Amino acid sequence: METRINKWGNSAAVRIPANVLTSMGLELNSPITIDVIDVIEGKIVIAPADNSRKRLELPFSEAFLLENLDAHTAHADALADLQAGEFDQ
């Protein structure tokens, strides 16, 4: 995608299209990071700050998934046997 750097008061601004914000889980005022990746080639990366991505809401919880889990239903009986050379003798 190509865009332009524009003036915003005494600063510079890059306009990010709404569909790009949505696809990244961002909205107005979301924290981002801006990193210079390659000065020679002039590459800058704009990315969501680590804590800015919205948590995915799933229709089930961790507690629900673990509710009826025991050694048999967790397939602990299907663990591989160690082979020679995979452990200290």
C-alpha positions, -999 to +999 in steps of 0.1 A: +000+000+000+013+035-008+003+066+012+019+099+021+033+116+051+012+147+058+015+177+082-005+175+114+002+206+135+039+208+140+042+170+135+040+145+106+012+120+102+006+089+082-030+080+074-039+044+080-071+032+062-099+019+084-098-016+069-061-019+079-069-008+115-098-033+117-077-062+103-051-055+130-076-052+158-068-015+163-090+016+167-084+053+171-060+061+200-046+024+201-010+024+212+015+014+184+052+011+180+073+026+152+106+010+145+133+018+119+142-016+105+167-007+077+181+028+075+199+021+043+168+009+025+145+033+044+122+007+060+099+017+089+075-008+106+043+004+124+029-023+146+004-027+175+020-022+209+022-056+227-008-048+249-029-031+222-044-061+204-079-069+216-083-102+233-101-128+211-134-137+227-139-174+223-172-192+229-156-214+256-132-209+285-101-226+297-121-240+326-147-255+303-120-272+282-103-287+313-136-296+330-137-334+324-100-339+317-082-367+334-052-389+325-073-411+302-091-383+283-059-363+280-044-392+261-015-395+286-016-432+278-005-425+243+028-409+252+058-422+233+084-445+249+119-430+252+144-445+228+180-452+234+200-420+231+171-397+241+181-398+278+212-401+299+222-437+306 
